[in-house]
Amino acid sequence: MKQIIILISIALLGLLSCKESDKLVANDVLKAKAFANGTASGTTYYVDPSGSDDSVGTSAGSAWKTLAKINASVFSPGDRILFKSGGVWNDTLHIKSSGASGAAIVLDKYDGEVRPVIHGGGKRNGSNTLFLNKVSYIEVNNLELTNTVPSGTSYAATGIRVNGGTDIAIKNCYIHDVNAAFDGKPNFVKATGGIIIDGTVSNVLVQSCHIANSSVTGIRTTGTATNVLFDDNLLEYIYGDGIIMAGATGGCKITHNTVYKACMNTTNYNYAGIWTVKSKNTVVAYNEVYGLTGGGANDGMAFDADGYDANSPTNGDIFEYNYSHDNNGGFMLFMYNSQNITVRYNVSVNDIGTTGKKKLFLFNGSTNRNHQIYNNVFYIKNPGGTIFHSAPYGTYSNNIFYVAPSATGLVLARNDAGASIPLTTQTRFNNNNLYPGNVFTAFNWGTAPLSNNFYTDPAFLNPATGTGFDVAKGYDVDPNSPVRNAGILIAGNGGKDFVGNVLPAGNPDVGAFQHTVISQAGSSLADAYVRNGTYAGTNYGTLPDLIVKSDAVSYARKSYVKFDIAAVTRPKVSSAVLKMYVSGVNTAPQRTINIYTTSTSSWLENTINWNNAPMDTVSAGKIVVSGVGLQSIDVTNAINRQLTGTDRKVSFLFLNTGAVSSTNDMAFSSKEAAANRPVLELQY
């Protein structure tokens, strides 16, 4: 059966693959919380191991030499402190000055691609290789930092520590070999390791950093955090916790991170991959967590909604679009005092381990009934496990629980003594795909309300184990799968599935992947016209019309429209129709409008002009316009050409190549029009 999808062209991408869509959210946060290091000029200082502290430091040829010189200096807003690429320093760095709004103090490298290296040396207890103490408007880029405590010594140590402040960005840094004292050793402090953010902070970004071989923690906050974003970081070989967002008061996100081989401890101290605590409405999305082997007897989970403080419960956090696999400690922990947690559109594969409590979920005293766990895929492979350790709470809807033949001896729920326990009315199961049926019908469901659950094979496309979100896509299902349209509608469901497909207004599919999506007119759209001559630098992206005209210089116009086709998961479409409404024409009886796909789709609606607009590439068709009305243009070949590449955005150019005339102009309705906006209709 054919599926019809209507895709509305978008301003900043819209329906994207899971990694792409929220990346834009991350970038929007970065723009909104501008660490604007280029809007105010300051002094640039250079630091080179071959330099001299007696120099002025304001040119590469008169560079300073030591970190001590920087530590003793006072800097002004807009100043830049640049370290020689490949230079090595054995000391710690302490920035004591603040920038200002629009004039951050920036730490970065110069004269090469290799990061400068600062070895902190772990020379005292509580040392930090880079310390930002109660300063604001600071940006740290492209540094490599270590803080290795000498052998035989047990000290707390950290790579980068922020203590209070606002508008701080740490980007593209490599922090490794921070061997702080771990549990059971003198001077153990959990909030040590890679990047630690203490105190009251706001508008903090940690992005594209690599943290490796560190203890105790990878990245975390400890105090009160507002608008903090941890995005696109790689954390590997972390003794304890991977990422912690603690004390989040709003606007905090943990997105696009990879956590591998965290929770490496073999002690009973509890750690997790990514978790929140004392947190309100934090979003944990698009992360991959795998290879966790330790974490203590009650932890080692990929994710954790923690809540050990009754006065500051974790409330309203959302865990979505994550890929978790091969974690011995399980998928998710709900601690007591966690409330109203949403877990949706995640893929979990092989997250019941072979040692310890062998659990998928752990409820440690969490009795809140408002947890919502829906539209996830749980693929269970190992034998002797349990789905729920301790009595679970919450509502489970539209999930796929798949038990592989190798997962023998699975139990629905166990207590701390290891005995099977029945579920109660505090746990509800609605519209879940539970397979195979003989396993799930034999479970002790107790008094748990069960509604519309079914037991047929979901027919995964390629249920493999491996790294990367492309592997997770193998847990999409066959077009004839019984999970299609079998879910229950849940209000406030986030609007999209694991790969960015739009969710329907009616009943969704069961599992993490949605099909047969229809997006209504009026959704986000990217379009604009451009004008040459004296207007070549002007942007017209906010107007309700898209004008096309062949005329003299300064009067000619052409129009652009961009759509996102990321929802198409097949190599070809059977039909693609571009629908454009002609809202006005001048007095010429007719005009021929040529349609092209453009050389790039990277243009933005609010910046495109004649000077920077992309050129036409391949013809996508033509229309003859003689009056007002809807034009339907067959662009099937153009869409299929686009699908052969990796770019899932397609951009069309509308151009009148006819004779110059002052009366041949016409206008299409744009996305800003009150009605009849552009639509791309696909069948596949």
N, C-alpha and C positions, 0 to 999 in steps of 0.2 A: 504494500500500500504506500502511495506517495505521501510525503509529509510536506506541508506548506509552511514556510517560515517567512515572515515579513521582517526585514531588517531595516531599521531606521538609521540613516547616516548620522554620524556622531561627531561631536566637537573634539573630544579627547580620547577616543577609541571605543567606549561603550562596552559591547559584548566581546570580551577578550578571553584568551586562555587564562587559567587561574593565576599564573605568575605575572602576566602582563597587566591585568586589570588593576590589581591592588598596588602594583608598582606605581601606577599613576596616582593613586591615593597617597602613597608615600611621598612622591614628588610634590604633590599639592601641599602636603604638610610642610615640606621643606621650604616651598615658596612662601606659604602663608606665614611661617615663622622665620622670616627672612634673616639669615645670618649674612647680612648684606655687606660683604667685604669689599665691594667695588664702588660704593656710592659716595665714599668720602676718602680723600687721599691722606695718607700718613707717611711716615718714614719707613723705608725698607732696610732691615738690618741683615747682614750676612754673617754666617758662622761656619768656620772651616777649621779642621784640626791643624792645618798648616798656617792658620792666621795668627794674629797677635791681639791680645786684649788691650794693648796700647793704641791700636788703630781706632779709627772713627767708626768702623763697622758698617758704613752706609754704601759700600760697593763690594763687588766680589774681590777686587784687588786690595781692599782695605778691611777684610773680614776680621771679626773677632775669632778667638780661638776656643774658649772654654764655656761650659755651661754655667760655671760660677759667675762669669761676667753677666750672663742673662739673668741669673737669679738675683743679682745685686742691682739690676737696672729697673727703672720705671718706664713704662711704655704708655703711649697715648692711643686713643681710639683711631682706628685705621692703620696702625702700624703693622708691618709684616716682619716676621722673624724667620729667615730662610736658612736651612741647614744644607751644607754641601752634600750633593748626591753621593752616596757611598761612603761618606765620612763616618767615623766611629768615635764615640765618646764613652768613657767609663765614669759615669757620675749620675746624679739625679737632677731633674729640671723642675723648678717651682716658679710658676707664673703668678705674679701678685697684682697685676694691673688688669683693669677691665676695659673693654671696648665700649661702644655705645650703639644705639639703634642706627643701623645703616653704616656703621663703621666698626666692624669687628676687628679684634686683634687676631692675626692669622699666623699660625705656625705651619711651615711647609718646607719643601725641598727646592733646590735649584741646581741647574747645570747637570741634568741627567735623569734617567728613569729609575735608577736604583735608590731605594729608600735609605735615608740616613739611619744609623743605628745608635741607640742609646742603651748601654748596659748599666742597669741600676746597681747591680752587684749585691743586693740583699744584705747591706752592711750593718743594718740595725733593725731591731724589731719594729714593725709597722712602717717600713719604708715604702715609698711610692716612686717609681721611676719618673713619672710625670704627675705633678700635683697641681690641681686647679682649685685653690682654696678661696671660696666665697668671692669668685670673680664671675663676670657676666660678659656676654658678647665675645666669645672666644671660639675660634675655629682651628681644629687640629687636623692636618692632612698628611698622609704619605710618610709616616714615621714608623720605624721598626724599634720595638722596645722589648727588653728582657729585664727580669729582676730575679736573678738566681742567687739564692741564699747559699753561702759556703757549706761544703760538706761537713757534716757533724754538728751543724747549728740548726736550731728550730726557731724560726722567726715568722711572724706574719709579714706578708709582702704582697704588693699589688703593682700591676703595670701602669695603669692610668687610674687615678682617683680624683673624682670631682666632689667637692664638699660645698654644697649650696650653689646658688647662682641661677641665671636664666640665659636663654639663647646661647647654648653651647653645642657645637657640632664636632664630632670625632669621626673622620671619614678615611677609609682606605688605609688604615693602620694595621700593622702586623705585630701582635703582642704574643710572645711565646716564652717558654722556659721560666715561668714564674712559679717557683716551688715553695709556696707558703706552707707553714705548718698545717697538717691536717688533723682530723679528729683523733684524740688519744695522745697527741704530742703537746709539749709545752708551747704556749703562746698561740694555740689554735684559735682562730677567729673565722667564722664562716664567710663573712663579707670581705674576703680577700681573693686575689687572683688576677683575672685579666683586666676588666674595666668595672670599677665600682663607683656608684653614684650615690653619695650620702646626702643627708640634710634635705632641706626644702629646695626643690628644683622645678623649673618649668621651661618648656620649649627646648628640650634636649634631643639631639639626634645622634645615634650611633649607627653608622651605615657603611656597608662594604668593608668591614674589618675582618681580619683573620686572627683567631685566638686559638693557640695550640699549646699542648704540654703545660697546662697550668693547673694550679690548685689554689684556692679550693673551688672557686666559682668562675664561670666564663664572663658573663655580664649580669649586673644586677643593680637595682635601686634598693635603698634601705630606709629612706625617710618618707617624705611627702613628695609625690611626683605628679605633675600636671603637664599634659601634652608632651609626653616622652615617647619617642619612636626608636625601636631597635629593628633595623631593616637590613636585609641582604647581607648578613654576617655569616661567616663560616666558623664554627666552633668544633674542635676535635681534640680528643685525648685530654678531657677535663676530668680531674679527680672527682669532683662533686657535681654540683648543679650546673646545668648549661646556662639557662637564662632565667632570671627571676625579675618580675615586675612587682615590687612591694610598695604599699602606701600610695597606690594610684588613685587620684581623685577625679580623673576624667581626661578624656582625649588621649589615652595611652594605647600604644599598639606594639605588638611583636609580630613582624611580618617578614616573609621570604627568607628566613634564616635556615641554615642547615646545622643540625646538632648531631655529631657523630662521636661515639665512644666517650660520652659523658658518663657520670655515675660509675667511675672505674674503681671505686673503693670496694674492699672486701670486708669491711667492718659492718656493724649493725647500724651505723649512723645513716639517717635517711636523706636521700637526694633524689632529684628528678630532672628530666630533660628540660622542659619549659614549664614554669609555673607562676601563678599569681597569688598574692596574699595581701590582705587588707586593701583590696582592690575593688574599684567601682567602674563597671562598664568598660573594662579593658578588652581589646580585640586581639586574639591570637590566631593568625591566619597565614596560609600559604607557606607553612614551615614543613621541613622534612626532618624527622627525628628517627634515628636508627642506631643499632649497635650498642644499646645500653645493656650492660651485663651486671652491674652492682646496684648500689642505691639503698642497701639496707633491707631488713626483713619486710618492712611495710611500704616500701617505696620502689624506686627504680622505674617509675612509670614514665612514659613519654610526656604526659601532660598531668597537671595537678591544679585543681581549683582549691586552694588552701584557705583555711579560716580558723586558725587556732585562737584568735582573740575575739571573744564574744562582743566586745565593745567596738570592734572594727571588722565586721564580717566582709568576706569577699562576696560581692553582690552584683549580679547582672553581667558578668564576664561572658564573652562569646568565644568559643573555640571552633573555627570553621576553616574548610578548604585545606586542611593539613594532610600530609602523607606520613604515616607512622608505620614502621615495619621492623621486625626482627629485634624487638626489645624484650629482654628476659623478664623485666618487672611488670609489663603490662601496658595498657593503653592510657587509662585515666584514673586518677585518684580524686575523690570528693572528700575533703576534710570537713569535720564538724564546723558549723558556723559559715559554711559556704551556702549561698542562697541564689536562687533564680539563675542558675548557670545554664547556658545553651551550648550544646555540642551538636554541630550539624555539618553535613556534606564533607565529612572526612573519610579517608580510606585508611584502614588499619589492617595490616597483613602480618601474620605470625607474631603477634604481640602477647601471646601466652608462652612463657619460657619453659625451660626444662628443669630449673632449680628454684628453690624458694617456694613461695605460695602459689606460683603458676596461675596467676589470675589475669583476667582482661580488665575488669573494673575492681577498684577497692573503695569501699565506703567506710571511712574511719569516723564513725559517730555522726555522719552527715544525715540529718533527719528532715531536711527541707524537702517539701513535696513538689516544689515548683521547678526542679531541674527538667529541662527538655532535651532529650537525646533523639534526634531524628535525621533521617536521610543519610545515614552513614553506611559504609561497608565494613564488616568485620569478617576477616578470613582467618580461620583457626586451623593450625596445622599440627601442633605438637600434642602428644598424648598426655593424659593424666591431669588436665587442667580444669579450671573452673571459670565460668563467665563472671560471676559476682563473688567477691570475697566480702563477707559480712552482708547483712540485710540491705538490699538496695532500696533506693527511693527514686521517685521521678516517673516521667512518662516517656516511653520508648515507642516511637512511631516511624513508619516508613523505612526502617533499617533492613539491611540484608545481613543475617547471621549465617555464615556458611562454614560448615564443619567438614574439613577434608577427611578422606578415609583414614589417613594416618593419625587423626586426633581421637584415638580411642580413649574410653574411660572419662569422657568429659562430664562434669557435674554443673548444674545450673547455678547453685549457690552453696557456699561452705562458710562455717564459722571459724573462729581462731583455732579451735581444736581439730579442724579438718573434717568435721562431720557435715553431711548434706543437710541443708535447712530449706524449708519451704518459703516461697515468696508470700507477701501479705498484700493487703489492699493498698499499701503505700506505693506499689509499683504497678504501672499500667502498661500493657502491650497492645498497640493498635496498628493494624495494617503492616505488620512486619513479614518479610520473607524469611522463613526459618527452614533451613535445609541441611541435611535430609530430614524428612518428616519423622522417621523412626527414632532418631536421636531426640528430637525436641518434644515429641508427644510422650516420651518416656520420662521426661523431667518432672520434678515435683514443683508444680506451679502454685501450690497452696491456694490461697484466696485471691491471688492477683487477678484483676479484671483483664480478660483477653477478648479482643474484638478484631475480627476480619484478618487475622493472621493466616498465612498460607504456606504450603510446604513443598512447592515444586522447585525444580532446579532453575536458578535465575539465568543460566546460560551466559556466563562471563565470556568476553571475547578472547582474553589472553591472561588468565590469572597467574601471573609470574611473580617471582620475588626478585627484587633488585633496586638499585638506587635511581632516583630521578622521577619526576612527575610523569614522564612518558610511560614508565612502567605502571604507575598507578592507573593510567588510563585503560590498561588492560582489564580493569574491573568494571568497565562499561559493559553493556549487555547486548545480546543479539537483538536485531529488530523485532523478532517474534517472541521476545522474552515475556513471561507472565508478569513481570514487575511494571510493565508499561501501564500508566494511568491507574495504578492500583493503590496509590497512596491516599492519605487523608490530608485535606488542605489545612495548613497551619498558618495562622496570622503572623505577620512580621517575619517571614521566612528568609529574609535577606535578598530575595529577588533573583538569585542565580545559583547554578549548581557548581559542582567541583571544577568544571572547565569553563565556566562563564556563560553557559546557556541560560537564557531567560526562563524563569519559572512561570507556569501558566496561571491564569486567574482561577482555574478550576483545580481538580485533583491532580497532584503531581505523580511522577513515577516514584516507585520505591527504589531506594539506593541513592548513590551520590551523583548519578548522571541523569539528566533530564532530556527528553526528546519531545518532538512535536510542539515546539515553542512558537507562539505567535506574539510578536511585539507590536503593539498598537501605534498608530500614527500619533505624533506629538512627543515621542521619546527624543532623546538627545540626537543632534544632527550637526554635521560640520559642512558649511557651505559659505561661499562668498563670491562676489564678482570683483574684477580688477579693471583699472582704467589706465590708459597709457598717457604719454606726453607729460604735461605739467602735473598730472595726477598720479604719476607712476609710483610714487611712494605712499599713497593714501590707502588705508584699509577700509573696506566696505563690508566687513563681516557681520555687522549687527543689523543690517537692513532687511526688510521683509521681502525684497525682490532680488532676483538674480538676473541681471541685464546682459544681453548679448547684442552686439552691434558692430557692423563693419562700417567704419567712418574714418574721417581724417584724424591726424594725430591730435591727441587730447580728448577725442570724442569716441574712439573705439573702446569696446568693452568685451570681456569674455568672462565666463563663469565656471566655478569649480564646485563639485559636490563629492563628499567622501563618505564611504560606508565601511562598516566592519563586517567581515564575513567569517569571523572566528568560530561562529556556531556551526559552520559546515565541517563535519568530521569525515566526510567522504571525499575521494579524490576528484569527483566531478559532480556537477549539478545537471539535472535534466532540463531545467528551464530557469532562466533569469530574466526578469522583466523590470526595467527601470521606468517608474511612473513619475512624470514631471508635469505639473499643471501650469499651463500658459495663462498668466493672469492679466496680460496686456500686450497689445501690439500697436505700432505706429501705422501710418497711412499706406505704406507700401503693401501691395496686395499679397505678397508672400515673400518668405525668405527661407533659405536652406541652412539648417544648423547641423554642423558636423560634431560628432561625439567621439572623443578619444579617451583612452586610459593614459594617465600621466606617468612620467619617469620616476616619480617618487610620491609617496602618500604622507610624507612627514610634515607637510604644511599645516599650519594652525589657522583656525578661523579668524582669530583676533590679530594676526600678524601678517597674513598673506597680502601682497600687493603686486602690481605689474612687474616690479623689478625682481622680486624673489619667487614669483609663481613658477611652478614646474612646467616644463614643455610637454607637448603632446608626444606620444610614443606610437601607439597602434590604434588604428581606427576601430571604434566600437559600434559604429552605425551612423545614420543620419536621419533627420526628419525635415519635413517641409511644413512650415508654420504659416497659416493664413489667418488665424483668428484665435480667440480665447477658447480654452478647453484642455482636457487631459491628453497627454501624449504618452503612449506606452511603447517603450523601446526595447527590442530584444537584444540583450547583452550577454547571452549565454556563453558565447565563445570568449568574451572578455573575462568573465568570471572564472571559467575553466582554465584560462591561461594563468590567472592570478593564483589559482589553487595549486599549480605546479611548483610554485616557489614557497618561500617561508613567510612572506609578508601577508598577513590576513586583513590588511586594509586595502581597499581599492578606491582610487580617485579618478573621477571623470572630469574632463574638460569639455565645455560647450563653446563652439567657435563658429562664427559666420565668416567664411572665406570668400564670400561673394564680393561684388563690386561695392566700392565706397558709396554710401548714401546717407543722407541725414534723416531718412524716414524708414529705414529697415530695422530699427531697434525693436526688441521684444523683451518680455520679462517672464521668468518663471517665479512661482511662489517659493520662498526659502523657508528654512526652519523657523524663522521669526514671524512668518505669516500666521494669521489667525486660523487658517484652514488650508487644506490641500497641499500639505508639505511633501517633499520628495520621499518616495518609498522605493526600496529595492525588494522585489518579491522573488523568492527562490523556491523551486521545487526539486526535491531529491529523495 
